Amino acid sequence: MAKGTKTLNSAIQVDDSKNMFFVINPTEPADADIGPGQWVFWLDASTPPGTIKIKSRNGAVVVSGDVASLSVV
């Protein structure tokens, strides 16, 4: 890793230029696999855009939807 690069949570990296890199799941997680207050993104390359699933802080509500805008660089 470049000097100054930090690893947070093993799936997120931030480089010296403040660019953030993270791994996106390729499949939808089960509601039970998401902890209270968590946001989970996944990307199925065959059906863009990406999708997000959010569980409420108390764990009682799970909502999901498409990411409004997604571009490949």
BAFI-3210 file (N, C-alpha, C; in Angstrom, 3 decimals, decimal comma, padded with zeros to 6 digits):
// residues 73
n [1|2|3|4|5|6|7|8|9|10|11|12|13|14|15|16|17|18|19|20|21|22|23|24|25|26|27|28|29|30|31|32|33|34|35|36|37|38|39|40|41|42|43|44|45|46|47|48|49|50|51|52|53|54|55|56|57|58|59|60|61|62|63|64|65|66|67|68|69|70|71|72|73]
n.u [000,828|000,390|002,239|000,592|-001,862|-004,831|-006,400|-009,626|-011,693|-011,060|-012,279|-012,403|-010,501|-008,459|-006,708|-003,677|-004,608|-007,137|-009,005|-011,524|-011,843|-013,759|-015,130|-017,819|-020,613|-021,533|-024,021|-027,381|-027,753|-029,219|-031,922|-031,539|-028,811|-027,895|-026,888|-028,399|-028,860|-027,095|-025,895|-026,021|-024,505|-024,940|-023,978|-025,136|-023,823|-025,223|-027,658|-027,722|-028,820|-026,694|-027,699|-029,129|-029,498|-031,005|-031,043|-033,064|-032,079|-033,111|-033,522|-035,971|-037,040|-036,478|-035,350|-035,056|-033,562|-032,864|-029,712|-029,542|-027,916|-025,261|-022,025|-019,547|-016,107]
n.v [-001,171|002,277|004,959|006,438|005,427|004,153|001,410|000,569|-001,465|-003,597|-003,797|-001,322|001,237|004,132|006,407|008,475|010,712|011,044|009,421|006,989|003,512|000,623|-002,636|-004,050|-006,009|-008,839|-010,024|-009,936|-009,434|-011,402|-010,259|-010,919|-011,039|-008,491|-006,031|-004,042|-000,656|-000,763|-000,188|-001,659|-002,270|-003,624|-004,981|-006,095|-006,874|-007,477|-006,244|-003,214|-000,183|-000,109|-001,466|-000,688|-001,618|-001,043|-001,308|-000,419|001,355|000,083|-002,375|-003,197|-002,469|-002,946|-001,571|-001,261|-000,281|001,032|002,495|005,859|007,007|005,751|005,336|003,884|003,903]
n.w [000,000|-000,658|000,862|003,561|002,907|004,171|005,731|006,348|008,050|006,376|003,842|002,802|001,352|001,502|-000,403|-000,737|-002,076|-001,199|-002,406|-002,337|-002,053|-002,330|-001,747|-003,505|-002,946|-004,983|-004,945|-003,624|-000,156|002,484|004,544|007,231|007,411|007,634|009,856|012,518|011,642|009,503|006,152|003,011|-000,056|-003,320|-006,478|-009,427|-012,332|-014,647|-014,455|-014,115|-012,414|-009,443|-006,234|-003,046|000,354|003,419|006,931|009,671|012,693|014,943|013,941|013,005|010,525|007,070|004,118|000,541|-002,596|-005,928|-006,844|-007,665|-009,674|-011,530|-012,652|-014,737|-014,401]
ca.u [000,000|001,133|002,387|-000,575|-003,094|-005,391|-007,389|-010,678|-012,641|-010,496|-012,906|-012,363|-009,175|-008,388|-005,329|-003,144|-005,395|-008,459|-009,898|-011,973|-012,076|-014,362|-015,652|-019,274|-021,099|-022,150|-025,361|-028,184|-027,679|-030,482|-032,213|-030,976|-027,354|-027,602|-027,023|-029,140|-028,158|-026,154|-026,229|-025,316|-024,614|-024,523|-024,004|-025,262|-023,397|-026,184|-028,848|-027,425|-027,758|-026,480|-028,825|-028,783|-030,454|-030,736|-031,846|-033,206|-031,232|-033,697|-033,588|-037,351|-037,428|-035,476|-035,787|-034,054|-033,887|-031,770|-028,896|-030,108|-026,988|-024,059|-021,244|-018,345|-014,912]
ca.v [000,000|003,527|005,663|007,216|004,701|003,564|000,368|000,596|-002,552|-004,504|-003,694|000,074|001,825|005,539|006,680|009,787|011,754|010,972|008,569|005,868|002,293|-000,395|-003,809|-004,106|-007,390|-009,169|-010,580|-009,331|-010,126|-011,663|-009,259|-011,380|-010,856|-007,071|-005,604|-002,805|000,566|-000,971|000,021|-002,641|-002,067|-004,738|-004,649|-007,192|-006,246|-007,728|-005,401|-001,965|000,316|-000,823|-001,471|-000,473|-002,135|-000,393|-001,790|000,632|001,188|-000,884|-003,657|-003,570|-002,127|-003,076|-000,993|-001,385|000,423|001,237|003,689|006,748|007,241|004,955|005,335|003,049|004,671]
ca.w [000,000|-000,712|002,137|003,927|002,623|005,380|005,523|007,343|007,918|005,376|002,528|002,384|001,323|001,151|-000,801|-000,358|-002,736|-000,591|-003,166|-001,533|-002,813|-001,491|-002,432|-003,539|-003,048|-006,271|-004,760|-002,566|001,125|003,185|005,577|008,503|007,381|007,802|011,244|012,738|011,262|008,403|004,748|002,199|-001,492|-004,160|-007,896|-010,378|-013,581|-015,722|-014,278|-013,424|-011,553|-008,195|-005,303|-001,645|001,335|004,707|008,064|010,683|013,885|015,880|013,257|012,699|009,156|006,021|002,845|-000,514|-003,831|-006,861|-006,748|-008,689|-010,787|-011,388|-013,885|-014,692|-014,787]
c.u [000,876|001,189|001,133|-001,899|-003,567|-006,377|-008,367|-011,571|-012,273|-011,133|-012,861|-010,922|-009,282|-006,939|-004,919|-003,927|-006,841|-009,485|-010,269|-012,304|-012,714|-014,943|-017,178|-019,686|-021,718|-023,570|-026,066|-028,046|-029,082|-030,677|-031,555|-029,464|-026,935|-027,846|-027,828|-028,289|-027,189|-026,773|-025,419|-025,574|-024,288|-024,734|-024,047|-024,980|-024,388|-027,426|-028,518|-028,703|-027,574|-027,686|-028,307|-029,890|-030,036|-031,643|-031,869|-032,351|-031,793|-033,871|-034,973|-037,733|-036,238|-036,069|-034,686|-034,519|-032,657|-031,004|-029,305|-029,200|-025,711|-023,306|-019,986|-017,182|-013,773]
c.v [001,239|004,172|006,506|006,533|004,022|002,470|000,407|-000,609|-003,542|-004,428|-002,272|000,557|003,283|005,834|008,095|010,951|011,785|010,252|007,384|004,693|001,282|-001,508|-003,785|-005,558|-007,650|-009,721|-009,896|-010,117|-010,368|-010,597|-009,634|-011,187|-009,409|-006,698|-004,320|-001,581|000,407|-000,639|-000,986|-002,328|-003,369|-004,344|-005,922|-006,578|-006,450|-006,848|-004,129|-001,146|-000,547|-000,686|-001,286|-001,065|-001,559|-000,995|-000,682|000,327|000,180|-002,259|-004,066|-003,376|-002,305|-002,502|-001,198|-000,634|000,574|002,507|004,581|006,919|006,460|004,988|004,504|003,891|003,749]
c.w [000,000|000,664|002,379|003,629|003,899|004,987|006,679|007,093|006,815|003,990|001,987|002,425|000,908|000,804|-000,404|-000,966|-002,259|-001,469|-002,298|-002,447|-001,872|-002,360|-002,360|-003,746|-004,417|-006,150|-003,593|-001,270|001,696|004,260|006,907|008,573|007,568|009,252|011,355|012,403|010,106|007,052|003,974|000,727|-002,199|-005,613|-008,716|-011,744|-014,720|-015,618|-013,513|-013,274|-010,316|-007,280|-003,883|-000,777|002,686|005,773|009,115|011,912|014,872|015,235|012,797|011,231|008,217|004,746|001,821|-001,741|-004,699|-006,541|-007,918|-009,885|-010,526|-012,703|-013,684|-015,180|-015,123]
res [m|a|k|g|t|k|t|l|n|s|a|i|q|v|d|d|s|k|n|m|f|f|v|i|n|p|t|e|p|a|d|a|d|i|g|p|g|q|w|v|f|w|l|d|a|s|t|p|p|g|t|i|k|i|k|s|r|n|g|a|v|v|v|s|g|d|v|a|s|l|s|v|v]
***
